[in-house]
Amino acid sequence: MRARFPLHALTAVLAGGVLCGCQSSNPAPKQSPPQDFGFGGDDTPSQSSGNALQPVSPDSIIATDPSASRLQDIGGYILLYYRDHQQMPPSLDELRDLPGGDNLNFNSGSIDRPFVYDGAGLWASDGGSKCIVAYDPVEQSDGKRWCLLMTIPKAGSALSVDVVALSESVFRNYKPRA
């Protein structure tokens, strides 16, 4: 008489073998946070490595600079406010009324002065689709200024915000619309 091996037991053995074969034996190396930020001509973040500039991830920048991190938080709450009210908040203080908003820090990390906010935005002279809605009150020692750049939604698209460090010369090209 022949012994039968239950089908569900065979399936479990095969699945276990497949799962064991899928595991990586070499974990990804941990990256240390960047120490020195440089910017290319297009204000793309990069890290100095000898004479070459290496790209730096936005997350690593935000993790190492309090102004950038705070603007990232503010940007998220502006998106929530806009979703609920279909308009920009009259002031950053309005964001405190949102769940968790009471924990927001509206001060620049470099000088501990409030970020400048303009719900109507500062616009580039070339008439682009992005405007600055919040920014560091003064230029950083490296000649950059952290800004919250917003893309105005068009039909079928969503409002978006990005935290960017603009050179002072680029920042000065942004003005209120007349």
Sequence and secondary structure as in RCSB ss.txt:
>XXXX:A:sequence
MRARFPLHALTAVLAGGVLCGCQSSNPAPKQSPPQDFGFGGDDTPSQSSGNALQPVSPDSIIATDPSASRLQDIG
GYILLYYRDHQQMPPSLDELRDLPGGDNLNFNSGSIDRPFVYDGAGLWASDGGSKCIVAYDPVEQSDGKRWCLLM
TIPKAGSALSVDVVALSESVFRNYKPRA
>XXXX:A:secstr
      HHHHHHHHHHHHHHHTS SS        S EEE TT  EEEEETTEEEE  HHHHHHH HHHHHHHHHH
HHHHHHHHHHSS  SSGGGGGGSTTGGG   B TTT  B EEEEEEEEETT  SEEEEEE SS  TTSEEEEEEE
E   TT   EEEEEEEEHHHHTTEEE  
